[in-house]
């Protein structure tokens, strides 16, 4: 029942599929890659203008370089102008040089038929602070490293890569020697670098090409927001039918992944910067989080107690089915300003009405509860997440549907608050999540009526037992002498 | 009928109905008192949060966490390498584990019924919970002294009296939190044992005595109070079999049990503090033996001989104890004990004890602040005890005298005075209410009218009236005693009419109301601050929390290596260990004077002298408290003279207190401060870059109201690592030795581009030329 998406059988078929279907049945008339630089998260959009060379071709293969593949935490493919994502299958390992993905096109292309394919990927940990240390007065600069050429198993008529920096200052970048162009290999205009156009690139998804022609490029750019990383996020969602409550608690280990603070932190410097409103770009004074509407009893504490420096504006619950545009806004400040390289771990939790996220499915005869995977902190990567959903005591036939596959999942039992048999709990583990992963995990389960009565019965039995004992003890004369 | 009662009382109530009603009322009253006792201690949680207060509780909390997470045996054998670095501390053998064990048992019990409660919340709420038990124990104790109504009054008093609340608010997780309950219950069991001559109650007293020994160092108070009481009874000629059985069972079982606590060990037979109990135990055996012999022998001469031999044996025993003390088999009185008799003793010989504010003699307003009108009723109650002077009344009288003395000597011993004040005041107050609520009027001059028929209704009325007032004055015991024989004792004295009654009762109720008001006010304003978190008010009146301590501690915890050693004055040792989780040099368990003096020396010496000390102790960070920016007066500069004094005690040649004063003998930090003061590490760290904050204007230290020199001190051997938002906590990192082998001062001036001063400029080059 666990993990209905994990179909190893189809995986096996698709693993041998490329050798069947991915003959040279396509040609790229143009590949345009746009890289939006950021802090720990970099968004890459690649548009393939595809022309089919054979009739009935519908499996298009794309390639990512090995490093690119390792850094990619999400990949979605679409036909340009359409919303529906296409089916993407990862192929078997390719000797550690590149990674192939098969994309199933919505229809069969005839020979000469064209389509525009948009592949969006999110890369994490592809930038690093450079210089690695910055004092409180210094700015913050990052370096982005990537492959120059977009790999593809097909011939490519023309390809170019645009790299856009969010801030105008680009300190330096690689000017490569490329054989596929006569013009300047790279041009810079404002905050945008354009590598290419490179013409007539022959099929590049092979070992030889990667070894001979591929190059690494870097961009050194200024970045004026703090670079954040959540080293570990533990989210526990506890569903209570008796309390009509969904409690969500996040244990967050936050780290400033910007340049390490050079020397020491001077409060004087910090206060005078704040006074003149010229705070260090790598310093994080606080976070603004968008929590769900209708929440209550929000708590924010760390290992040594409550943190009093936060502001919360709650929004009322939204009726089910209507568009949710409102959020409860929480502005939280760590105990100390988070300088480069500093850590801060804390716990954030809240209660919300169960009705806001739960529903009764008439057809299945089951309860369905939606639990968000995470609270989005824009531009922040979550290195590791453990999502634990604790269902009501006595829940049976547990099924869950995740928006994207988890690294692993397990079903366990959590015992708390006067439980007798314990509550089933679903644990999902993830790595390298970004704001594109802000989905909802749906859990479906049945709770028989008798399960609801477990707790009151147990408590009543225990108390009755106590009273009976007291009664007996009071009435029975245990004296030896009268 | 109408002539003999002051007000109408209902008739025709059966005695069982009265008994049941008053019993129910007592239970309800006790429940309400418990609720009030718990509720009034929750100010700290409501105004702030569920947090551990002060200093010592942080250690107890940390130890409890070890107990809860690693189990009892790990806790028992716990060696803490992070305290007293590099010495470490054997925690299991140097603490009173009762408090932690209590929390641990509660924690595991709740866990066993699948009710997981955070151990912190158990620790925070333990003291309020036990205060409810204290109220109950005081009720039981006072009931033995007078009656149930006095008991209820005493319970109500102890429930909300500030003298006890000061040590038992939520979050004040200290030994005293449970100790007062144990104290009162042990005393109750002792009185009960004495009254009934029951070995059972003697053993109950012993078991609670054991619990007390395991919980608080103040158990010595019980160890000496009970023998003192027993001795007083013997001297008063009140020796009885009940005393013998009660005392012997208490002493034998209690002493053996108390020796099971590792921290106590063989002290009960080897230290002077415990010798009184042993001596009285011996004396009782001799007397019992003599009594036995006397009951069998009638010869007068033999009796005289026996008397002489008893005295002789007693003297021999005393001489033996004194002799053993001289020989060193029995440890003499400790310094802490001497400081109870000579208030100047500690200042002369043990400055560490004297430096603690709660070891200072009590100022008289604090008696009123902590006890309010009880302090006036207290002597009255003690005198009431002389009226009947039963055995248990002697106990209260002795307790009152001894505790009054101790409370005058040391502020913290106010705590031991508070219960007896509540008991005595309750006796006095309840006697007053009894007198004025009693509907019976004294007989007028007219010869006796037929009284018998009025007796029963009058008592019922008094019971009835008792329900209205919170303290039920006339209860079962009185009822029964009155019902049996009022006819024979026709009252000659008493109160006439309702007006006098109303006047006095209303006045008394008014006092009670003011007492409640006062207690609430003192509790909320004076005793409910966690001291880890400071509160101030925003301009709009809302509460603003100053959270610098936790800010800095948490920074240490999250952003320094786990084995980084932090040096600070000992006050903050437990907090650093608890909140920052880092090794400390010294902490509030002030067992090693030299180690503390070393820290004092490092703080009060120049950087050059301090640096080798810091390096030898592997110190990575130095943490100081500085209140100059926002006016937090409990900071290190104000404690600095104690550091100097304690260091001077060990190194009188290197550190001298007078050097830290100006020529006119003032303690100053401005331009006139002495050079020694200005060069001291503490001064330098406190005012490092402080003047720059004022941007060219005159910098003012708001605690001392003095102007800080414009050019602040410079540091060569340390580096500022972190300063909290309001500058209360400043953390400095100790620099490592220079890589090029220079001393750090010249390395620093080289970095700043300063030229080295040369005494003989380029003489060598000239010689070559």
Interface residues (C-beta under 8 A of the other chain):
Chain A: X263 X264 X265 X266 X267 X268 X271 X302 X303 X304 X305 X306 X307 X308 X309 X335 X336 X342 X343 X344 X345 X415 X416 X417 X418 X419 X420 X462
Chain B: X49 X50 X51 X113 X114 X115 X116 X533 X545 X547 X550 X551 X552 X553 X554 X555 X557 X558 X559 X578 X579 X689 X692 X693 X719 X720 X721 X722 X723 X724 X725 X727 X733
